[in-house]
Amino acid sequence: MSLGFVIGESKPTFVTAITSRALSVGEYIKISSDEGEILGLVERSAVSSAAFTDVKNFDEASESTEIAELNKRDKTFTAHIGILGFLENLRKGQSIIPAIPPIPGTEITLPSKQDLEEIFSPKKEGWVSIGNLLRNKSIDAKVNLDKIVSRHLGILAMTGMGKSNLVSLVTKQISKLKGTVIIFDYHNDYTSLNIPRINVIDAKINPRLLDSEQLSDVLEIRESATVQQRVLRMAFTENVKKSSEFWKRLENEVDSIINSDDNKLKEIRSSAYRVQDIVEDAQRRFEDILDPDMGDPISFIKEGCANVLNISELSEKQANVALAFYLQQLLKDRKDASIAQHGKTKRKRNFKFNSPVFVIIEEAHVFIPKDHDTSAKYWAAKIAREGRKFGLGLGIVSQRPRSVDLNVLSQMGSFAIMKIIQEDDQRQIASATESTSRELISQLTSLNVGDAVLVGQWSNLPSLVHVEEVKEKIMGADQSAINAWAKADKMKGIAIESTQGLVQKDLLLD
């Protein structure tokens, strides 16, 4: 059945069509050509009315309504269509754009269900369903998990639009395959995720494994307090790191600086006193976070499981140090494993993971900011560049794409982009995803909760999808203040009645 015809100037990548009805943005269409059938995606849709052209007041609008109802030719439906490639090649996962643009007057029709299923729901190993096509709900939307591990993934959206749900879904699908996922959970969103093979860890920091700069951040010594940092650097010796009584030995080293007769050290005595106070205070304030006897934190991560590292109890600086440490050790471990598995060394090396690992960083704008350097950013960038060679995939999640380092963001081979309103965010996304058309990006403001634009290597073609809701995800949804207030008031009433009952009982006993 004919939907319409190509009109005006057409290009190999873009055509305009007049259609018999309004087409939805995200709808797929088929264009005939001498070279073969072409698949296109509706990126912009418009409706105009001849009767309402140049209407200047209410009375004219009222009259025009009657004219428009009588004139069947009054409405004009226009669609701007991005060309995705030849259907035959797309079925094989190849996107080949026609050399000759469709001729104006060429008919436009709907692709068959089979056409769309072969492209968007391939029955191949590694492809898993995450929902359905937004405009073709009977078609499963599948993604290639291999590509997100080897080429990385970015999930970008405003708060409340479904980022954590998609993270949970990807984690659930990888867990089904007994793959290894590590989520750095900054807001305690995933600790209650009820899926098989989940391993929840309250992230701690072993201060022995840090350098003096990292320990300074963890103890929250101000960046401007350079003399205090110098004192800590002098006190944080190898003997301290190896001591069975870490904190006591560190305090002794600081104390020796305070009591030194060296004139140069006397000049920094007041700063040493302050460092002594900070070290003592840290043992009390951070006793649940800093544990010099915990061993290697990586050992708590389980292979073949969905590992949730709860870093919500850490301050921003502490979380940054912890994240940098984990990323550094994970990259080293995967390098060692890769070298050993390819027989490039005769030495036996101990490594934790025998198979690929996928790491997800929530609140990426905090740890991978564009305006300043952090240790976590350094290692995330290194994994973005090198991780694919060693089976270490990176997923970054953010509601503020404009604040994420573009060098790291542009290394993401695949993206799920949900509702984004800020123009700065849209520009950052356009810079990071050069293959995504401006027309498609402009539609991000109209997406609903759970809707996403999928682009990149984890899908055969750009697609608008509705992501399946993960019912096993308990935390992360908006909290109802009304229900909470009502429940609190009800409990208060029960407490008062209970108290009154006890008072009356006591009076009777008296």
C-alpha positions in Angstrom: 0.0 0.0 0.0 1.4 3.4 -1.1 2.2 5.8 1.7 3.4 8.7 -0.5 6.0 9.9 -2.9 9.5 11.5 -2.8 9.3 15.2 -3.7 11.7 18.1 -4.2 15.5 17.7 -4.1 16.6 14.3 -2.8 20.1 13.3 -1.6 21.7 9.9 -1.1 21.3 10.3 2.7 18.1 12.3 2.9 14.7 12.8 1.1 11.5 14.7 1.6 8.1 13.0 1.0 4.5 13.9 0.7 2.4 11.2 2.4 -1.2 10.2 2.7 -1.1 10.5 6.5 1.0 12.0 9.2 4.0 9.7 9.8 5.5 9.4 13.3 9.0 10.3 14.1 10.9 7.0 14.4 8.7 5.2 11.9 10.5 3.1 9.2 9.5 3.4 5.5 10.6 1.6 2.3 11.6 3.4 -0.9 11.9 1.6 -4.2 14.8 2.3 -6.5 16.5 0.7 -9.6 19.4 -0.4 -7.3 17.1 -2.1 -4.8 14.8 -1.4 -1.9 15.9 1.3 0.5 15.0 1.6 4.2 14.5 5.1 5.7 13.7 6.5 9.1 11.3 9.4 9.6 13.3 12.0 11.5 10.8 14.9 11.2 7.1 15.1 10.4 4.9 18.1 9.6 1.2 18.8 8.8 0.0 21.9 7.1 -3.4 23.2 6.1 -4.1 25.5 3.1 -7.3 26.7 4.8 -5.4 27.9 7.9 -2.7 29.7 6.0 -2.5 33.4 6.9 -5.4 33.1 9.4 -5.3 36.3 11.6 -8.2 36.1 14.0 -10.7 33.8 15.7 -13.5 34.4 13.3 -11.3 33.5 10.3 -10.1 30.4 12.1 -13.7 29.3 12.8 -14.6 29.8 9.1 -11.4 28.0 8.0 -12.4 25.0 10.1 -15.6 24.5 8.0 -13.6 24.9 4.8 -11.0 22.4 5.9 -13.7 19.8 6.7 -15.2 20.1 3.3 -12.0 20.1 1.3 -10.3 16.6 1.4 -7.2 18.1 -0.1 -6.7 20.7 2.5 -4.2 18.8 4.7 -0.6 18.2 3.5 1.6 15.7 5.3 5.3 16.1 4.9 8.0 13.7 6.2 11.8 14.3 6.3 13.4 10.9 5.9 16.9 9.8 6.7 18.2 7.0 4.4 19.6 4.1 6.3 20.7 1.9 3.4 19.7 -0.9 1.1 17.3 -3.4 2.8 19.2 -6.4 1.4 22.4 -5.3 3.0 20.8 -4.2 6.3 19.5 -7.7 6.8 23.1 -8.8 6.8 24.1 -6.1 9.2 25.7 -3.9 6.5 24.7 -0.3 6.0 25.4 0.7 2.4 24.0 4.1 1.3 22.9 4.4 -2.4 25.2 6.3 -4.7 22.2 7.7 -6.6 19.5 9.4 -4.6 15.9 8.3 -5.0 14.2 10.0 -7.9 11.4 12.5 -7.1 8.1 10.7 -7.6 9.4 7.4 -6.3 6.8 5.6 -4.2 7.1 5.1 -0.5 5.6 2.1 1.3 5.8 0.4 4.7 8.5 -2.3 5.2 7.2 -5.8 6.2 7.3 -7.2 9.7 9.8 -9.7 8.5 12.1 -6.9 7.1 12.1 -5.2 10.5 12.6 -8.3 12.5 15.6 -9.4 10.5 17.2 -6.0 11.1 16.2 -5.1 14.7 15.5 -8.5 16.2 18.2 -10.8 14.7 18.3 -14.4 16.0 22.0 -14.4 16.6 24.2 -15.2 19.6 24.9 -12.2 21.8 21.8 -10.3 20.8 19.3 -9.7 23.6 16.0 -7.9 23.8 15.7 -4.7 25.8 12.2 -3.7 24.7 10.4 -3.0 21.4 10.5 -0.5 18.6 8.6 2.6 19.7 6.5 2.9 16.5 6.4 -0.8 15.7 5.5 -2.4 19.1 5.3 -5.9 17.8 9.0 -5.8 16.9 11.5 -6.7 19.6 14.4 -4.3 19.9 17.6 -6.3 20.4 21.1 -5.1 21.1 24.5 -6.8 20.7 26.1 -7.2 24.1 29.5 -8.1 22.5 29.7 -4.6 21.1 29.2 -2.8 24.4 32.0 -4.8 26.1 34.4 -4.3 23.2 33.4 -0.8 22.2 31.8 0.7 25.3 28.4 2.3 26.0 27.0 5.7 27.0 23.6 6.0 28.7 22.4 9.7 28.8 19.2 11.2 30.0 17.5 13.6 32.3 16.8 12.5 35.9 13.8 10.2 36.1 13.7 9.2 32.4 14.8 5.6 32.8 18.7 5.5 33.0 18.9 3.3 36.0 16.2 1.0 34.6 18.2 0.5 31.4 21.4 -0.1 33.5 19.5 -2.7 35.5 18.2 -4.4 32.3 21.6 -4.6 30.7 23.0 -5.9 34.0 20.2 -8.5 34.2 20.8 -9.7 30.6 24.6 -10.0 31.1 23.9 -11.8 34.4 21.7 -14.4 32.6 24.8 -15.2 30.4 26.9 -15.5 33.6 29.0 -12.5 32.5 30.8 -10.2 34.9 29.3 -6.7 35.5 30.6 -4.1 38.0 28.4 -1.1 38.8 29.8 1.8 40.8 26.6 2.8 42.6 26.9 6.4 43.8 23.3 6.8 45.0 22.5 3.3 46.3 20.2 2.7 43.4 21.1 -1.0 42.7 21.8 -2.6 46.1 18.2 -3.9 46.2 18.3 -5.2 42.6 16.7 -8.6 42.9 18.3 -10.7 40.1 20.2 -14.0 40.1 24.0 -14.0 40.8 24.1 -10.5 42.3 26.9 -9.6 44.7 26.5 -6.4 46.7 29.6 -4.9 48.2 29.9 -1.9 50.5 33.0 -0.3 49.0 35.9 0.3 51.4 39.3 1.7 50.9 42.5 0.1 52.0 44.8 3.1 52.8 47.9 0.9 52.5 47.3 0.6 48.8 47.2 4.3 48.1 49.8 6.9 47.3 50.2 10.0 49.5 48.2 12.2 47.1 45.3 9.7 47.2 45.5 9.3 51.0 45.4 13.1 51.3 42.1 13.1 49.3 40.7 10.3 51.4 41.6 12.1 54.7 40.0 15.2 53.2 43.1 17.5 53.5 42.3 20.6 51.5 44.0 21.0 48.1 45.3 24.5 49.2 47.0 23.0 52.4 50.2 22.2 50.6 52.3 22.1 53.8 49.9 19.6 55.4 50.2 17.5 52.2 53.9 17.7 52.4 53.9 16.4 56.1 51.6 13.5 55.1 53.9 12.7 52.2 56.9 12.5 54.5 55.1 10.4 57.1 53.4 8.0 54.7 56.5 5.7 54.3 56.8 2.2 53.0 57.3 1.1 56.6 53.9 2.6 57.4 52.3 0.7 54.5 53.8 -2.6 55.7 53.2 -2.1 59.4 50.7 -4.5 61.1 49.5 -1.4 63.1 49.0 1.0 60.2 47.3 3.9 62.0 49.6 3.8 65.0 52.7 3.7 62.8 51.4 6.6 60.7 50.7 8.7 63.9 54.3 7.9 65.1 55.8 9.1 61.9 53.8 12.4 62.1 54.8 12.7 65.8 58.5 12.3 64.9 58.2 15.3 62.6 56.6 17.3 65.4 59.3 16.4 67.8 62.2 16.7 65.4 65.1 19.0 66.2 65.7 19.7 62.5 65.2 23.4 62.0 63.6 22.8 58.6 61.1 20.5 60.2 60.4 23.0 63.0 59.0 25.3 60.3 56.2 22.9 59.5 55.5 21.8 63.1 52.1 23.6 63.2 51.0 21.9 60.0 52.2 18.5 61.4 50.0 19.1 64.5 47.0 19.6 62.1 47.8 16.5 60.2 48.0 14.6 63.5 44.5 15.8 64.3 43.2 14.9 60.8 44.6 11.3 61.1 43.1 10.8 64.6 39.8 12.3 63.4 39.7 10.1 60.3 40.0 6.9 62.3 36.7 7.9 64.1 34.8 9.4 61.2 35.8 6.9 58.5 36.1 3.7 60.5 33.5 2.0 58.3 35.2 3.2 55.1 39.0 3.0 55.7 40.2 -0.5 56.6 43.9 -1.2 56.4 43.3 -4.9 57.2 40.8 -5.6 54.4 43.3 -6.9 51.9 42.8 -6.3 48.2 39.4 -4.8 47.5 39.3 -6.5 44.0 39.1 -9.9 45.8 35.6 -9.1 46.9 34.4 -8.9 43.2 33.0 -12.2 41.9 33.4 -13.4 38.4 30.3 -14.3 36.5 28.1 -12.1 38.8 26.5 -8.7 38.8 28.6 -6.9 41.3 27.2 -3.7 42.8 29.9 -1.6 44.6 28.0 0.7 46.9 30.1 3.9 47.1 27.2 6.0 48.4 28.8 6.3 51.9 32.0 7.8 50.4 32.5 11.5 49.9 33.1 12.7 46.4 36.9 12.7 46.8 36.9 9.4 48.5 34.7 7.9 45.8 37.0 9.3 43.2 40.0 7.6 44.8 38.2 4.3 45.2 37.0 4.4 41.7 40.4 5.2 40.3 42.0 2.3 42.3 39.4 -0.2 41.1 39.7 0.9 37.4 43.5 0.7 37.6 43.5 -2.7 39.1 40.8 -4.0 36.7 42.8 -2.9 33.7 46.0 -4.4 35.1 44.2 -7.7 35.8 42.6 -7.9 32.3 46.0 -7.1 30.7 47.7 -9.8 32.7 45.0 -12.3 31.8 45.0 -11.4 28.1 48.8 -11.8 27.9 48.7 -15.1 29.7 45.8 -16.5 27.6 47.6 -15.5 24.4 50.8 -17.2 25.6 53.0 -14.1 25.3 54.7 -14.8 28.6 56.3 -17.8 30.2 55.8 -16.4 33.7 52.8 -17.5 35.7 50.7 -14.6 36.7 47.9 -14.4 39.1 44.8 -12.7 37.8 41.2 -12.5 39.1 39.1 -12.5 35.9 39.4 -15.2 33.2 36.7 -13.6 31.0 35.6 -10.1 29.9 34.4 -7.6 32.4 31.9 -4.7 31.9 32.2 -1.7 34.2 29.4 0.8 34.7 30.1 4.3 36.2 27.0 6.1 37.4 27.1 9.9 37.7 29.9 10.0 35.1 30.0 13.8 35.2 31.2 13.6 38.8 34.1 11.2 38.0 34.9 12.1 34.4 34.4 15.9 34.4 35.3 17.9 31.3 36.6 21.0 33.2 39.2 19.4 35.5 41.3 16.3 35.9 40.7 13.5 38.4 42.4 10.2 39.0 39.2 8.4 38.1 39.0 10.3 34.8 42.6 9.3 33.9 41.9 5.6 34.3 38.4 5.8 32.7 40.0 7.5 29.7 42.7 4.8 29.6 40.1 2.0 29.6 38.0 3.8 26.9 41.1 3.8 24.7 42.7 0.4 25.6 40.0 -1.7 27.3 38.6 -3.3 24.1 42.0 -5.0 23.5 41.8 -6.8 26.9 38.1 -7.5 27.3 37.3 -4.6 29.6 34.2 -2.7 28.6 33.1 0.7 30.0 29.6 2.1 30.5 29.1 5.7 31.5 25.8 7.0 32.8 25.0 10.7 33.2 22.1 13.2 33.3 24.5 16.0 32.5 26.3 15.0 29.2 27.6 18.6 28.8 29.7 18.1 31.9 31.3 14.8 30.9 34.7 14.9 29.3 34.2 14.8 25.5 37.3 12.7 24.8 35.9 9.9 26.9 32.4 10.3 25.8 33.4 10.2 22.1 35.1 6.8 22.7 31.7 5.2 23.5 30.9 3.0 20.5 27.2 2.8 21.4 24.6 5.1 23.0 21.2 5.0 24.6 19.9 8.6 24.6 16.7 9.3 26.5 14.9 12.6 27.1 17.3 15.6 27.0 16.0 19.2 27.1 19.1 21.3 27.6 20.6 22.5 24.3 24.2 22.3 25.8 23.5 18.6 26.5 22.2 18.1 23.0 25.3 19.8 21.4 27.6 17.6 23.5 25.7 14.5 22.3 25.9 15.6 18.7 29.7 16.1 19.1 30.1 12.6 20.6 27.8 10.8 18.2 28.7 12.2 14.8 26.6 9.6 13.0 23.4 10.8 14.7 21.5 13.4 12.6 20.6 16.8 14.1 16.9 16.0 13.2 17.0 12.9 15.4 18.7 14.7 18.3 16.1 17.5 18.1 13.4 14.8 18.9 15.0 14.1 22.3 12.8 16.7 24.0 9.6 14.8 23.1 10.6 11.4 24.4 8.6 9.9 27.3 9.9 7.9 30.3 11.5 4.7 29.1 11.8 5.8 25.5 15.3 5.9 24.0 17.2 6.6 20.8 19.7 3.7 20.2 22.7 4.5 18.0 26.1 3.0 17.5 27.5 -0.5 17.1 25.2 -2.3 19.5 22.3 -1.9 17.1 22.2 -2.5 13.4 20.5 0.9 12.8 19.5 4.0 14.7 16.2 3.2 16.3 13.6 4.7 18.7 12.7 2.1 21.3 10.7 1.7 24.4 12.8 0.0 27.1 11.3 -2.9 29.0 10.7 -2.1 32.7 12.8 -4.2 35.1 10.4 -5.3 37.8 13.3 -6.6 39.9 14.6 -3.1 40.4 13.1 -1.8 43.6 15.1 1.4 44.3 15.5 4.4 42.1 11.9 5.3 41.3 10.4 8.7 42.3 9.2 8.6 45.9 5.6 9.7 46.6 5.6 12.4 49.3 1.8 12.3 49.6 1.8 8.5 50.3 4.8 8.9 52.7 3.1 11.7 54.6 -0.2 9.8 54.9 1.6 6.7 56.1 3.6 8.7 58.7 0.4 10.3 59.9 -1.4 6.9 60.2 1.5 5.5 62.2 1.5 8.5 64.4 -2.2 7.9 65.1 -1.6 4.2 65.9 1.3 5.2 68.3 -1.0 7.7 70.1 -3.8 5.1 70.5 -1.3 2.5 71.7 0.1 5.0 74.3 -3.3 5.9 75.5 -4.2 2.2 75.9 -1.1 1.6 78.1 -2.0 4.6 80.3 -5.5 3.3 80.8 -4.2 -0.2 81.7 -1.8 1.3 84.2 -4.6 3.3 85.9 -6.7 0.1 86.2 -3.8 -1.7 87.7 -3.3 1.1 90.2 
